[in-house]
Amino acid sequence: MHAMLILVKREIIDHVAYFVGAAVAAGLLIALMAVIVLNYDSNDTSLMVFTALTPLILLVGTGLCALGVAQMYVDRNRNISAFLMALPVTRGRLFVARLLAGLLASLVLVLPLAVAGIVLLSLPSNEVPQYRGLVGDLFWPVLLVCIACYSLGLYAGWNRRSLAPTLVVLPAMVLIPALVVIKGFGVEVVVILLLFIASCLVATWCRFSSSSL
């Protein structure tokens, strides 16, 4: 357990900029969400906010995808795993530590949004139509979207030659949040995202575990 914590800590320190970016993005999204809730009856304000929300969501997805790419690409080109394998560390632990760091980055983004959503929707002056469990219904699909973008980045990042092949995944990354927008926050979307995440992680592990370091 101690070794795993050290590995996760190393991943966070090496990619601290992405965690800071996730916290900043969470703050911006909370601000936009507050504007929507507090000005729900103002059509002009809501339109402006939703216009700003779309590129911000795409930026968040791109950032998490970039985190996965950075973890694998830097490892591949600097032989980080090869160095760590000289210590009593297995490839499995390295991979799990990487995943835990990515999950933590996603939670840094999503958890503050969930807390802020609960607070804002409970305000006496709130005009947004709501039902019991609204935040919970939104929390899991949004978290899975973040993890899906990150998992896609992990798969695309294991390349020694250049970052150019990773550009191929960008259209797929854009389609991930678009799926939620089109299909809504239903069970079907959750299942699709879970299958997508599992496929990316299994494929990444196969490439990582079978490649020479």
LINZI-V690939 format. One record per backbone hydrogen bond with DSSP energy under -1.0 kcal/mol. NH is the residue of the N-H (numbers start at 1). CO is the residue of the C=O. E is the energy in kcal/mol with one decimal. If there is no record, write none. Layout:
# LINZI-V690939
nh:co:e
NH:CO:E
NH:CO:E
This chain:
# LINZI-V690939
nh:co:e
5:1:-2.3
6:2:-2.0
7:3:-2.1
8:4:-2.6
9:5:-2.6
10:6:-2.3
11:7:-2.1
12:8:-2.3
13:9:-2.6
14:10:-2.6
15:11:-1.3
16:13:-1.2
18:15:-1.2
20:16:-2.4
21:17:-2.4
22:18:-2.1
23:19:-2.0
24:20:-2.5
25:21:-2.7
26:22:-2.2
27:23:-2.0
28:24:-2.3
29:25:-2.6
30:26:-2.4
31:27:-2.1
32:28:-2.4
33:29:-2.6
34:30:-2.5
35:31:-2.0
36:32:-2.2
37:33:-2.5
38:34:-2.8
39:35:-1.5
42:39:-1.8
46:42:-2.4
47:43:-2.3
48:44:-2.0
49:45:-2.4
50:46:-2.6
51:47:-1.8
52:48:-1.7
53:49:-2.0
54:50:-1.5
56:52:-1.2
57:53:-2.4
58:54:-2.1
59:55:-2.1
60:56:-2.2
61:57:-2.4
62:58:-2.4
63:59:-2.4
64:60:-2.3
65:61:-2.2
66:62:-2.6
67:63:-1.8
68:64:-1.8
69:65:-2.2
70:66:-2.9
71:67:-2.4
72:68:-1.9
73:69:-3.2
74:70:-2.2
75:71:-1.2
76:72:-2.6
77:73:-2.2
78:74:-2.2
80:75:-1.2
83:79:-1.9
84:80:-2.5
85:81:-2.2
86:83:-1.2
87:84:-1.8
89:87:-3.0
94:90:-1.9
95:91:-2.6
96:92:-2.5
97:93:-2.6
98:94:-1.9
99:95:-2.1
100:96:-2.7
101:97:-1.9
102:98:-2.0
103:99:-2.6
104:100:-2.3
105:101:-2.1
106:102:-1.9
107:103:-2.3
108:104:-2.4
109:105:-1.1
110:106:-2.6
111:107:-2.3
114:110:-2.2
115:111:-2.4
116:112:-2.6
117:113:-2.5
118:114:-2.2
119:115:-2.1
120:116:-2.9
121:117:-2.4
123:120:-1.1
126:123:-1.6
134:131:-1.6
137:133:-2.3
138:134:-1.6
139:135:-2.4
140:136:-1.2
142:138:-2.0
143:139:-2.6
144:140:-2.5
145:141:-2.2
146:142:-2.0
147:143:-2.4
148:144:-2.6
149:145:-2.2
150:146:-2.1
151:147:-2.9
152:148:-2.2
153:149:-1.7
154:150:-2.1
155:151:-2.1
156:152:-2.0
157:153:-1.7
159:157:-2.3
166:163:-1.2
167:164:-1.7
168:165:-1.2
169:166:-1.5
170:167:-1.1
173:169:-2.4
174:170:-2.2
175:171:-1.5
178:174:-1.3
179:175:-1.9
180:176:-1.0
181:177:-2.0
182:178:-2.5
183:179:-3.0
184:180:-2.3
190:186:-1.7
191:187:-2.5
192:188:-2.2
193:189:-2.7
194:190:-2.5
195:191:-2.4
196:192:-2.3
197:193:-2.8
198:194:-2.6
199:195:-2.3
200:196:-2.4
201:197:-2.6
202:198:-2.5
203:199:-2.4
204:200:-2.4
205:201:-2.7
206:202:-2.3
207:203:-1.9
208:204:-2.9
209:205:-3.2
210:206:-1.2
211:207:-1.1
